[in-house]
């Protein structure tokens, strides 16, 4: 990480709520990037009750505070404090390969009209279905992008945005506000590209309650319905999903159920995207597909 006086190219914003057990892994990987330019790391302590701030401080990165609970509030606070030309959204429980930031920089350099570069994630030490979920979801995203140039979904753990095009986060939103809503507004300001090879590894702790819970409670209620209702009513009609801060062992599912559940995962992902974007998105996909 270049700490010289040259202009900062990238500002990496790390929202952190009670992340003392994971933050060291994330910050170590971020400080070991092989990118030759300058970048800063900003940890936003989102009203933690553990040693999150102390852990971050021990790494010598910038540490700021955002007392309003919520990932959008934390990311917005970090973006406001950022000094770089590009704002990078990451998570505190994620490991970033050494070439990750350099790869992002190469994509931005390829075309000036690119306003955002996004990529997939995978889970570390997952159950069988948590291993297949990102493969199916991000495989679908990559396929649509390859055919149409349209990015239908981004993960907030792996997206970089030019400051000049950054629309800000809607802090009234909870889950989905830093992904679906941000992507919706970024696309209006320029080209968003998907790099399927720039993969990061994140904790599987969010999957610890099993497939059905994650599909219908975390996914449908807190993510899809939460995003739609909170955006429609312009306040938090549905609050934050429970925070999982420990990883537990998960019993694997019998082999004979795996194919059916894998298809259910894919169907649920496509259905969720259709609920969020509606017919206008599919009309745009059709237009892009038939454009010369």
MARFI-347762 format. One line per field, with one value per residue (C-alpha): residue number from 1; residue in three letters; x, y, z. Coordinates in steps of 0.5 Angstrom, whole numbers, plus 500, padded with zeros to 3 digits. Each point is the difference from the previous one (the first is absolute). Layout:
<rs>
num = NUM, ... $
residuo = ALA, ... $
u = X, ... $
v = Y, ... $
w = Z, ... $
</rs>
This chain:
<rs>
num = 1, 2, 3, 4, 5, 6, 7, 8, 9, 10, 11, 12, 13, 14, 15, 16, 17, 18, 19, 20, 21, 22, 23, 24, 25, 26, 27, 28, 29, 30, 31, 32, 33, 34, 35, 36, 37, 38, 39, 40, 41, 42, 43, 44, 45, 46, 47, 48, 49, 50, 51, 52, 53, 54, 55, 56, 57, 58, 59, 60, 61, 62, 63, 64, 65, 66, 67, 68, 69, 70, 71, 72, 73, 74, 75, 76, 77, 78, 79, 80, 81, 82, 83, 84, 85, 86, 87, 88, 89, 90, 91, 92, 93, 94, 95, 96, 97, 98, 99, 100, 101, 102, 103, 104, 105, 106, 107, 108, 109, 110, 111, 112, 113, 114, 115, 116, 117, 118, 119, 120, 121, 122, 123, 124, 125, 126, 127, 128, 129, 130, 131, 132, 133, 134, 135, 136, 137, 138, 139, 140, 141, 142, 143, 144, 145, 146, 147, 148, 149, 150, 151, 152, 153, 154, 155, 156, 157, 158, 159, 160, 161, 162, 163, 164, 165, 166, 167, 168, 169, 170, 171, 172, 173, 174, 175, 176, 177, 178, 179, 180, 181, 182, 183, 184, 185, 186, 187, 188, 189, 190, 191, 192, 193, 194, 195, 196, 197, 198, 199, 200, 201, 202, 203, 204, 205, 206, 207, 208, 209, 210, 211, 212, 213, 214, 215, 216, 217, 218, 219, 220, 221, 222, 223, 224, 225, 226, 227, 228, 229, 230, 231, 232, 233, 234, 235, 236, 237, 238, 239, 240, 241, 242, 243, 244, 245, 246, 247, 248, 249, 250, 251, 252, 253, 254, 255, 256, 257, 258, 259, 260, 261, 262, 263, 264, 265, 266, 267, 268, 269, 270, 271, 272, 273, 274, 275, 276, 277, 278, 279, 280, 281, 282, 283, 284, 285, 286, 287, 288, 289, 290, 291, 292 $
residuo = UNK, UNK, UNK, UNK, UNK, UNK, UNK, UNK, UNK, UNK, UNK, UNK, UNK, UNK, UNK, UNK, UNK, UNK, UNK, UNK, UNK, UNK, UNK, UNK, UNK, UNK, UNK, UNK, UNK, UNK, UNK, UNK, UNK, UNK, UNK, UNK, UNK, UNK, UNK, UNK, UNK, UNK, UNK, UNK, UNK, UNK, UNK, UNK, UNK, UNK, UNK, UNK, UNK, UNK, UNK, UNK, UNK, UNK, UNK, UNK, UNK, UNK, UNK, UNK, UNK, UNK, UNK, UNK, UNK, UNK, UNK, UNK, UNK, UNK, UNK, UNK, UNK, UNK, UNK, UNK, UNK, UNK, UNK, UNK, UNK, UNK, UNK, UNK, UNK, UNK, UNK, UNK, UNK, UNK, UNK, UNK, UNK, UNK, UNK, UNK, UNK, UNK, UNK, UNK, UNK, UNK, UNK, UNK, UNK, UNK, UNK, UNK, UNK, UNK, UNK, UNK, UNK, UNK, UNK, UNK, UNK, UNK, UNK, UNK, UNK, UNK, UNK, UNK, UNK, UNK, UNK, UNK, UNK, UNK, UNK, UNK, UNK, UNK, UNK, UNK, UNK, UNK, UNK, UNK, UNK, UNK, UNK, UNK, UNK, UNK, UNK, UNK, UNK, UNK, UNK, UNK, UNK, UNK, UNK, UNK, UNK, UNK, UNK, UNK, UNK, UNK, UNK, UNK, UNK, UNK, UNK, UNK, UNK, UNK, UNK, UNK, UNK, UNK, UNK, UNK, UNK, UNK, UNK, UNK, UNK, UNK, UNK, UNK, UNK, UNK, UNK, UNK, UNK, UNK, UNK, UNK, UNK, UNK, UNK, UNK, UNK, UNK, UNK, UNK, UNK, UNK, UNK, UNK, UNK, UNK, UNK, UNK, UNK, UNK, UNK, UNK, UNK, UNK, UNK, UNK, UNK, UNK, UNK, UNK, UNK, UNK, UNK, UNK, UNK, UNK, UNK, UNK, UNK, UNK, UNK, UNK, UNK, UNK, UNK, UNK, UNK, UNK, UNK, UNK, UNK, UNK, UNK, UNK, UNK, UNK, UNK, UNK, UNK, UNK, UNK, UNK, UNK, UNK, UNK, UNK, UNK, UNK, UNK, UNK, UNK, UNK, UNK, UNK, UNK, UNK, UNK, UNK, UNK, UNK, UNK, UNK, UNK, UNK, UNK, UNK, UNK, UNK, UNK, UNK, UNK, UNK, UNK, UNK, UNK, UNK, UNK, UNK $
u = 500, 503, 500, 504, 497, 498, 492, 496, 498, 495, 496, 499, 494, 499, 493, 501, 495, 503, 505, 506, 500, 501, 503, 507, 499, 497, 505, 506, 498, 498, 507, 503, 498, 505, 497, 505, 496, 498, 494, 497, 496, 494, 497, 493, 498, 493, 499, 503, 500, 506, 508, 498, 503, 506, 502, 499, 505, 505, 501, 501, 494, 495, 495, 493, 494, 493, 495, 494, 499, 499, 505, 498, 501, 507, 502, 497, 504, 506, 499, 500, 506, 504, 505, 501, 498, 496, 496, 501, 494, 503, 498, 504, 499, 503, 507, 502, 506, 506, 498, 493, 501, 505, 495, 494, 505, 502, 492, 499, 506, 497, 494, 499, 492, 501, 497, 500, 504, 497, 501, 498, 501, 501, 499, 505, 499, 493, 495, 498, 495, 503, 506, 495, 496, 505, 502, 493, 498, 507, 500, 493, 503, 506, 496, 495, 506, 503, 494, 497, 505, 495, 502, 494, 503, 506, 503, 502, 506, 503, 498, 504, 497, 503, 499, 497, 495, 498, 493, 501, 496, 493, 500, 493, 501, 503, 502, 500, 501, 507, 500, 493, 499, 507, 500, 494, 502, 507, 498, 497, 506, 505, 502, 500, 505, 500, 507, 498, 507, 502, 497, 500, 499, 495, 498, 494, 498, 493, 498, 501, 492, 499, 498, 492, 502, 504, 495, 494, 502, 507, 499, 492, 498, 506, 503, 495, 494, 504, 503, 493, 496, 506, 501, 492, 499, 506, 501, 502, 494, 504, 506, 507, 501, 503, 508, 504, 506, 503, 501, 497, 500, 495, 497, 500, 494, 499, 503, 493, 497, 506, 498, 492, 503, 505, 495, 495, 506, 501, 492, 500, 506, 496, 494, 503, 503, 493, 497, 505, 501, 493, 498, 504, 507, 498, 498, 507, 503, 496, 502, 507, 500, 497, 505, 505 $
v = 500, 507, 505, 505, 507, 499, 500, 494, 496, 495, 501, 493, 501, 494, 501, 496, 498, 495, 498, 499, 492, 501, 507, 498, 495, 505, 506, 496, 498, 507, 502, 495, 502, 500, 507, 505, 506, 503, 498, 501, 496, 503, 495, 503, 498, 499, 501, 493, 498, 495, 502, 502, 507, 497, 495, 505, 505, 494, 500, 507, 502, 505, 499, 504, 499, 500, 499, 499, 492, 498, 498, 506, 505, 497, 500, 507, 502, 497, 503, 507, 499, 497, 504, 495, 501, 493, 498, 492, 496, 494, 496, 499, 493, 499, 498, 503, 497, 504, 502, 502, 508, 499, 497, 505, 505, 497, 499, 508, 502, 496, 505, 507, 498, 495, 503, 493, 494, 494, 493, 493, 497, 493, 498, 497, 493, 500, 494, 497, 505, 506, 498, 499, 506, 506, 495, 500, 507, 503, 496, 502, 508, 498, 497, 506, 504, 496, 500, 507, 505, 501, 498, 498, 499, 502, 498, 506, 496, 501, 506, 507, 506, 506, 506, 504, 495, 498, 502, 499, 495, 500, 500, 498, 494, 493, 494, 501, 508, 499, 495, 500, 508, 502, 496, 503, 507, 498, 497, 507, 504, 495, 493, 495, 494, 493, 496, 493, 498, 505, 496, 501, 496, 501, 497, 495, 502, 503, 493, 497, 499, 496, 500, 502, 505, 504, 499, 502, 504, 504, 500, 501, 504, 504, 501, 500, 502, 504, 504, 501, 502, 505, 503, 501, 503, 504, 497, 494, 496, 493, 501, 497, 492, 497, 501, 493, 501, 493, 494, 493, 493, 499, 493, 498, 498, 493, 499, 498, 507, 504, 501, 502, 505, 503, 501, 503, 505, 502, 501, 504, 505, 501, 501, 505, 504, 500, 503, 506, 502, 498, 500, 506, 497, 494, 505, 503, 493, 498, 507, 499, 493, 502, 507, 499 $
w = 500, 498, 505, 496, 499, 493, 498, 503, 495, 504, 506, 503, 505, 505, 504, 507, 505, 505, 495, 505, 499, 492, 499, 500, 494, 496, 502, 499, 493, 498, 502, 496, 493, 495, 497, 498, 501, 507, 504, 507, 504, 504, 506, 502, 507, 500, 507, 502, 507, 499, 498, 493, 501, 503, 495, 495, 503, 501, 492, 500, 495, 501, 505, 500, 504, 497, 506, 496, 499, 493, 494, 496, 505, 501, 493, 499, 506, 497, 493, 503, 503, 494, 496, 494, 493, 501, 506, 501, 504, 504, 506, 507, 499, 493, 498, 493, 496, 499, 492, 502, 500, 494, 496, 502, 498, 493, 499, 501, 495, 495, 498, 503, 500, 505, 507, 504, 500, 504, 501, 503, 507, 503, 507, 504, 503, 498, 500, 493, 499, 502, 495, 494, 502, 497, 495, 497, 502, 497, 494, 498, 501, 496, 495, 499, 500, 494, 496, 501, 504, 505, 507, 504, 507, 504, 507, 504, 503, 493, 496, 498, 498, 497, 505, 494, 499, 507, 502, 507, 504, 502, 508, 501, 497, 503, 496, 493, 501, 499, 494, 496, 501, 499, 493, 498, 501, 497, 494, 498, 501, 495, 499, 505, 499, 503, 500, 502, 501, 506, 505, 508, 506, 505, 506, 500, 507, 497, 497, 507, 501, 494, 493, 501, 505, 495, 494, 504, 506, 498, 492, 499, 506, 503, 493, 494, 504, 505, 494, 496, 506, 503, 494, 498, 507, 501, 507, 503, 500, 500, 505, 500, 499, 506, 500, 500, 504, 501, 495, 502, 497, 495, 499, 493, 496, 497, 493, 497, 502, 497, 493, 502, 505, 495, 495, 505, 502, 492, 500, 506, 498, 493, 503, 505, 495, 496, 506, 501, 492, 497, 493, 498, 502, 495, 495, 500, 500, 494, 497, 501, 497, 494, 499, 495 $
</rs>
